[in-house]
Amino acid sequence: MAKFILGKKLEMTQKFLADGRVIPVTVVLAGPCTVVQVKGDKDGYSAVQIGFEQKKKANKPMAGHLKGLSNFRVLREFRIAKIDDFARAKVFDVTSFAVGDNLTVTATSKGKGFQGVVKRHGFHGSPASHGHKDQLRMPGSIGATDPARVFKGTRMAGHMGVDTVTVKNLELIAIDPKNNLLFIKGAVPGGRNSLVKIVTDGEINFIENTIKEEVAPVVEVIPVVEEKVEEKTSGNKEVETEDKEAPKQVQGEEESK
């Protein structure tokens, strides 16, 4: 059974061994990864799809595919023979690996732009003299007169780099489970922050799923108690004032009489 993980290349540094030797290593941030989909007989082949690195938003098709999980930035599929131990939402990290494992690392190489045949294919170039003025880095003949055409696959100048490169038998020097780091001996293809696929023999040790399910907040309904407000009887006051003013008017009328 194979164990695998997705990671991100960080940098190159060096490690000192117990005997004093200095080993150049590549630091890879690996995992944690989550099982997103398990493919079996229904799909026609056995494979496991895992997710790595979370992102903020996802479109509707991806949100449906990742329902109940985090929004992963990277999804990759690994073909394996046995899928019995895998299930959706299971999580694993660098603790599945051990120091001394021989790793197979796959990544995308650095882009080098448009390059000539000397750098791209390793041509030795033309002689520096004997009638080869300004011909040092030129490809030379690209075909004979008889076919009168250029054969497919002829090595020429062109775009170099951005190729999928696989390097085998890279030794795992050290592991940092707290920070999810792998220290791999030697160089790993790709630039900084490039995606790295790591595969080796062994079994994957799953850890507890730390993804918290979203729980709807509980809203407490507080009953509203209506208080009775006593209305001010302004009409009675008006009546009282009218009653007080009435006798004054009557007295004035009597005096006039």
C-alpha positions as a Markdown table, in Angstrom:
| # | Residue | x | y | z |
|---|---|---|---|---|
| 1 | Met | 0.0 | 0.0 | 0.0 |
| 2 | Ala | 1.2 | 3.5 | -0.8 |
| 3 | Lys | 1.1 | 6.6 | 1.4 |
| 4 | Phe | 1.0 | 10.0 | -0.1 |
| 5 | Ile | 0.5 | 13.7 | 0.7 |
| 6 | Leu | 0.4 | 17.1 | -0.9 |
| 7 | Gly | 2.7 | 19.9 | 0.1 |
| 8 | Lys | 4.2 | 23.2 | -0.7 |
| 9 | Lys | 7.9 | 23.8 | -1.3 |
| 10 | Leu | 9.2 | 26.5 | 1.1 |
| 11 | Glu | 13.0 | 26.8 | 0.8 |
| 12 | Met | 16.4 | 25.0 | 0.8 |
| 13 | Thr | 18.5 | 24.8 | 3.9 |
| 14 | Gln | 21.0 | 22.4 | 5.6 |
| 15 | Lys | 20.9 | 19.8 | 8.4 |
| 16 | Phe | 23.7 | 18.7 | 10.6 |
| 17 | Leu | 23.8 | 15.0 | 11.3 |
| 18 | Ala | 25.1 | 13.3 | 14.4 |
| 19 | Asp | 28.5 | 12.5 | 12.8 |
| 20 | Gly | 29.0 | 16.1 | 11.8 |
| 21 | Arg | 28.1 | 15.8 | 8.1 |
| 22 | Val | 26.1 | 18.7 | 6.6 |
| 23 | Ile | 23.2 | 17.6 | 4.4 |
| 24 | Pro | 21.4 | 20.0 | 2.0 |
| 25 | Val | 17.7 | 19.6 | 2.4 |
| 26 | Thr | 14.5 | 21.0 | 0.9 |
| 27 | Val | 11.8 | 22.1 | 3.4 |
| 28 | Val | 8.3 | 21.1 | 2.4 |
| 29 | Leu | 5.1 | 22.2 | 4.1 |
| 30 | Ala | 3.1 | 19.0 | 3.8 |
| 31 | Gly | -0.6 | 18.6 | 4.8 |
| 32 | Pro | -2.8 | 18.2 | 6.6 |
| 33 | Cys | -4.9 | 16.7 | 3.8 |
| 34 | Thr | -8.5 | 15.7 | 3.8 |
| 35 | Val | -10.1 | 12.9 | 1.9 |
| 36 | Val | -12.7 | 14.5 | -0.4 |
| 37 | Gln | -13.8 | 11.6 | -2.6 |
| 38 | Val | -13.2 | 7.8 | -2.8 |
| 39 | Lys | -13.6 | 6.2 | -6.2 |
| 40 | Gly | -14.3 | 2.5 | -6.6 |
| 41 | Asp | -16.1 | 0.0 | -8.8 |
| 42 | Lys | -18.8 | 2.5 | -9.7 |
| 43 | Asp | -16.2 | 4.8 | -11.3 |
| 44 | Gly | -14.3 | 2.0 | -13.0 |
| 45 | Tyr | -11.0 | 2.4 | -11.1 |
| 46 | Ser | -9.8 | 2.7 | -7.5 |
| 47 | Ala | -8.5 | 6.2 | -6.5 |
| 48 | Val | -8.7 | 8.7 | -3.7 |
| 49 | Gln | -9.1 | 12.5 | -4.1 |
| 50 | Ile | -7.6 | 14.6 | -1.4 |
| 51 | Gly | -7.8 | 18.4 | -0.7 |
| 52 | Phe | -5.0 | 20.7 | 0.5 |
| 53 | Glu | -4.9 | 24.3 | 1.6 |
| 54 | Gln | -8.1 | 26.2 | 2.4 |
| 55 | Lys | -9.4 | 29.2 | 0.5 |
| 56 | Lys | -12.1 | 31.7 | 1.3 |
| 57 | Lys | -14.8 | 31.1 | -1.4 |
| 58 | Ala | -15.8 | 28.4 | -3.9 |
| 59 | Asn | -18.1 | 28.5 | -6.9 |
| 60 | Lys | -21.4 | 26.6 | -6.7 |
| 61 | Pro | -20.3 | 23.4 | -8.4 |
| 62 | Met | -17.2 | 23.2 | -6.2 |
| 63 | Ala | -19.3 | 24.1 | -3.1 |
| 64 | Gly | -21.6 | 21.2 | -3.9 |
| 65 | His | -18.6 | 18.8 | -4.4 |
| 66 | Leu | -17.1 | 19.9 | -1.0 |
| 67 | Lys | -20.4 | 20.0 | 0.9 |
| 68 | Gly | -19.7 | 19.5 | 4.6 |
| 69 | Leu | -16.0 | 20.2 | 4.1 |
| 70 | Ser | -13.7 | 23.2 | 3.9 |
| 71 | Asn | -13.1 | 25.0 | 0.6 |
| 72 | Phe | -9.8 | 23.5 | -0.6 |
| 73 | Arg | -7.5 | 25.4 | -3.0 |
| 74 | Val | -5.9 | 22.2 | -4.3 |
| 75 | Leu | -7.6 | 18.9 | -5.2 |
| 76 | Arg | -5.5 | 15.9 | -6.5 |
| 77 | Glu | -6.2 | 12.3 | -7.2 |
| 78 | Phe | -4.0 | 9.3 | -6.3 |
| 79 | Arg | -4.7 | 5.8 | -7.7 |
| 80 | Ile | -4.3 | 3.1 | -5.1 |
| 81 | Ala | -5.2 | -0.6 | -5.0 |
| 82 | Lys | -7.1 | -0.8 | -1.7 |
| 83 | Ile | -9.6 | 1.9 | -0.7 |
| 84 | Asp | -11.1 | 0.1 | 2.3 |
| 85 | Asp | -9.4 | 2.3 | 4.9 |
| 86 | Phe | -10.3 | 5.6 | 3.2 |
| 87 | Ala | -13.5 | 7.5 | 3.8 |
| 88 | Arg | -14.8 | 11.0 | 3.1 |
| 89 | Ala | -13.7 | 13.7 | 5.6 |
| 90 | Lys | -10.8 | 11.6 | 7.0 |
| 91 | Val | -7.7 | 13.7 | 7.8 |
| 92 | Phe | -4.0 | 12.8 | 7.7 |
| 93 | Asp | -0.7 | 14.6 | 8.1 |
| 94 | Val | 3.1 | 14.2 | 8.2 |
| 95 | Thr | 2.9 | 11.7 | 11.1 |
| 96 | Ser | 2.2 | 9.0 | 8.5 |
| 97 | Phe | 5.9 | 9.3 | 7.4 |
| 98 | Ala | 9.1 | 8.2 | 9.1 |
| 99 | Val | 12.7 | 9.3 | 8.9 |
| 100 | Gly | 14.6 | 7.3 | 6.3 |
| 101 | Asp | 11.6 | 6.8 | 3.9 |
| 102 | Asn | 12.6 | 6.9 | 0.2 |
| 103 | Leu | 10.2 | 9.4 | -1.4 |
| 104 | Thr | 9.1 | 9.9 | -4.9 |
| 105 | Val | 8.5 | 13.7 | -5.4 |
| 106 | Thr | 6.6 | 15.1 | -8.4 |
| 107 | Ala | 6.4 | 18.9 | -9.1 |
| 108 | Thr | 6.4 | 21.4 | -11.9 |
| 109 | Ser | 9.8 | 22.7 | -12.9 |
| 110 | Lys | 10.7 | 26.4 | -13.0 |
| 111 | Gly | 10.0 | 28.2 | -16.2 |
| 112 | Lys | 13.1 | 29.5 | -18.1 |
| 113 | Gly | 11.4 | 31.1 | -21.1 |
| 114 | Phe | 12.6 | 30.8 | -24.7 |
| 115 | Gln | 16.0 | 29.1 | -24.8 |
| 116 | Gly | 18.4 | 27.9 | -27.5 |
| 117 | Val | 19.6 | 24.4 | -28.2 |
| 118 | Val | 22.7 | 24.7 | -26.1 |
| 119 | Lys | 20.9 | 25.3 | -22.9 |
| 120 | Arg | 17.7 | 23.5 | -23.7 |
| 121 | His | 19.1 | 20.3 | -25.2 |
| 122 | Gly | 22.8 | 20.4 | -24.3 |
| 123 | Phe | 24.2 | 20.9 | -27.8 |
| 124 | His | 28.0 | 21.5 | -27.6 |
| 125 | Gly | 27.8 | 24.1 | -30.4 |
| 126 | Ser | 30.1 | 24.7 | -33.4 |
| 127 | Pro | 33.9 | 25.2 | -33.4 |
| 128 | Ala | 35.1 | 28.6 | -32.6 |
| 129 | Ser | 37.2 | 28.9 | -35.8 |
| 130 | His | 37.6 | 27.3 | -39.2 |
| 131 | Gly | 34.9 | 29.1 | -41.0 |
| 132 | His | 32.3 | 29.1 | -38.2 |
| 133 | Lys | 31.9 | 32.9 | -37.7 |
| 134 | Asp | 29.0 | 33.6 | -35.3 |
| 135 | Gln | 28.0 | 30.0 | -35.4 |
| 136 | Leu | 29.0 | 28.9 | -31.8 |
| 137 | Arg | 25.5 | 28.4 | -30.3 |
| 138 | Met | 23.5 | 27.7 | -33.5 |
| 139 | Pro | 21.9 | 24.3 | -34.0 |
| 140 | Gly | 23.5 | 23.6 | -37.4 |
| 141 | Ser | 21.7 | 21.5 | -40.0 |
| 142 | Ile | 18.1 | 20.4 | -39.3 |
| 143 | Gly | 17.7 | 17.9 | -42.1 |
| 144 | Ala | 19.1 | 16.5 | -45.4 |
| 145 | Thr | 18.2 | 17.4 | -49.0 |
| 146 | Asp | 16.6 | 14.1 | -49.9 |
| 147 | Pro | 13.6 | 14.2 | -47.5 |
| 148 | Ala | 13.3 | 17.9 | -48.1 |
| 149 | Arg | 11.5 | 18.3 | -44.8 |
| 150 | Val | 12.1 | 18.5 | -41.1 |
| 151 | Phe | 11.2 | 15.4 | -39.1 |
| 152 | Lys | 8.9 | 15.6 | -36.2 |
| 153 | Gly | 10.6 | 15.8 | -32.8 |
| 154 | Thr | 13.8 | 17.5 | -34.1 |
| 155 | Arg | 15.4 | 19.2 | -31.2 |
| 156 | Met | 15.3 | 23.0 | -31.7 |
| 157 | Ala | 15.1 | 26.2 | -29.7 |
| 158 | Gly | 11.9 | 26.9 | -27.9 |
| 159 | His | 10.1 | 27.3 | -24.5 |
| 160 | Met | 12.0 | 25.6 | -21.7 |
| 161 | Gly | 10.7 | 24.6 | -18.2 |
| 162 | Val | 7.2 | 24.3 | -16.7 |
| 163 | Asp | 7.4 | 20.5 | -17.1 |
| 164 | Thr | 6.1 | 17.9 | -14.8 |
| 165 | Val | 9.3 | 16.4 | -13.2 |
| 166 | Thr | 9.5 | 13.3 | -11.0 |
| 167 | Val | 12.5 | 12.6 | -8.8 |
| 168 | Lys | 12.8 | 9.2 | -7.1 |
| 169 | Asn | 14.7 | 7.8 | -4.1 |
| 170 | Leu | 14.9 | 11.1 | -2.1 |
| 171 | Glu | 15.6 | 10.4 | 1.5 |
| 172 | Leu | 13.5 | 11.9 | 4.3 |
| 173 | Ile | 16.0 | 13.4 | 6.8 |
| 174 | Ala | 13.8 | 14.9 | 9.5 |
| 175 | Ile | 10.1 | 15.6 | 10.3 |
| 176 | Asp | 8.5 | 18.4 | 12.3 |
| 177 | Pro | 5.0 | 17.2 | 13.2 |
| 178 | Lys | 4.2 | 20.4 | 15.1 |
| 179 | Asn | 4.7 | 22.6 | 12.0 |
| 180 | Asn | 3.8 | 20.0 | 9.4 |
| 181 | Leu | 7.3 | 20.1 | 7.8 |
| 182 | Leu | 9.3 | 17.5 | 5.9 |
| 183 | Phe | 13.0 | 17.9 | 5.4 |
| 184 | Ile | 13.9 | 16.0 | 2.2 |
| 185 | Lys | 17.5 | 15.4 | 1.2 |
| 186 | Gly | 18.7 | 17.2 | -2.0 |
| 187 | Ala | 16.7 | 19.3 | -4.4 |
| 188 | Val | 13.1 | 19.2 | -5.3 |
| 189 | Pro | 11.7 | 20.4 | -8.6 |
| 190 | Gly | 9.9 | 23.7 | -8.7 |
| 191 | Gly | 10.1 | 27.2 | -7.2 |
| 192 | Arg | 9.1 | 28.4 | -3.8 |
| 193 | Asn | 5.4 | 27.9 | -2.9 |
| 194 | Ser | 5.0 | 25.4 | -5.7 |
| 195 | Leu | 2.8 | 22.4 | -5.3 |
| 196 | Val | 4.6 | 19.1 | -4.5 |
| 197 | Lys | 3.2 | 15.5 | -4.6 |
| 198 | Ile | 5.0 | 13.1 | -2.3 |
| 199 | Val | 4.5 | 9.3 | -2.6 |
| 200 | Thr | 6.2 | 6.3 | -0.8 |
| 201 | Asp | 5.4 | 2.8 | 0.5 |
| 202 | Gly | 3.5 | 2.3 | 3.7 |
| 203 | Glu | 0.2 | 2.9 | 5.4 |
| 204 | Ile | -1.5 | 6.2 | 6.2 |
| 205 | Asn | -2.3 | 7.0 | 9.8 |
| 206 | Phe | -5.5 | 9.1 | 10.0 |
| 207 | Ile | -6.0 | 11.7 | 12.7 |
| 208 | Glu | -9.1 | 13.1 | 14.2 |
| 209 | Asn | -11.1 | 15.5 | 12.0 |
| 210 | Thr | -10.7 | 19.0 | 13.4 |
| 211 | Ile | -13.2 | 20.5 | 11.0 |
| 212 | Lys | -16.0 | 22.1 | 13.0 |
| 213 | Glu | -19.4 | 21.7 | 11.7 |
| 214 | Glu | -21.4 | 24.9 | 11.4 |
| 215 | Val | -24.1 | 25.0 | 14.0 |
| 216 | Ala | -27.0 | 27.5 | 13.6 |
| 217 | Pro | -27.2 | 29.9 | 16.5 |
| 218 | Val | -30.0 | 29.4 | 18.9 |
| 219 | Val | -32.3 | 32.5 | 19.0 |
| 220 | Glu | -34.2 | 33.0 | 22.3 |
| 221 | Val | -37.7 | 34.4 | 21.9 |
| 222 | Ile | -38.5 | 36.7 | 24.8 |
| 223 | Pro | -42.2 | 37.4 | 25.2 |
| 224 | Val | -43.2 | 41.1 | 25.2 |
| 225 | Val | -45.3 | 42.2 | 28.2 |
| 226 | Glu | -47.6 | 45.1 | 27.5 |
| 227 | Glu | -48.0 | 47.5 | 30.3 |
| 228 | Lys | -51.2 | 49.4 | 30.8 |
| 229 | Val | -50.8 | 53.1 | 30.6 |
| 230 | Glu | -53.4 | 55.2 | 32.5 |
| 231 | Glu | -54.9 | 57.9 | 30.2 |
| 232 | Lys | -54.9 | 61.4 | 31.6 |
| 233 | Thr | -58.5 | 62.8 | 31.8 |
| 234 | Ser | -58.0 | 66.2 | 30.3 |
| 235 | Gly | -61.7 | 66.6 | 29.8 |
| 236 | Asn | -62.4 | 66.8 | 33.5 |
| 237 | Lys | -59.9 | 69.6 | 34.0 |
| 238 | Glu | -61.6 | 71.6 | 31.3 |
| 239 | Val | -64.9 | 71.1 | 32.9 |
| 240 | Glu | -63.6 | 72.2 | 36.2 |
| 241 | Thr | -62.1 | 75.4 | 34.8 |
| 242 | Glu | -65.4 | 76.1 | 33.0 |
| 243 | Asp | -67.2 | 75.7 | 36.3 |
| 244 | Lys | -64.9 | 78.1 | 38.1 |
| 245 | Glu | -65.1 | 80.8 | 35.4 |
| 246 | Ala | -68.9 | 80.6 | 35.2 |
| 247 | Pro | -69.8 | 82.2 | 38.6 |
| 248 | Lys | -67.4 | 85.1 | 37.8 |
| 249 | Gln | -69.4 | 85.9 | 34.7 |
| 250 | Val | -72.6 | 85.7 | 36.6 |
| 251 | Gln | -71.3 | 88.1 | 39.3 |
| 252 | Gly | -70.3 | 90.6 | 36.6 |
| 253 | Glu | -73.7 | 90.5 | 35.1 |
| 254 | Glu | -75.4 | 91.1 | 38.4 |
| 255 | Glu | -73.2 | 94.2 | 39.0 |
| 256 | Ser | -74.1 | 95.6 | 35.6 |
| 257 | Lys | -77.7 | 95.2 | 36.4 |
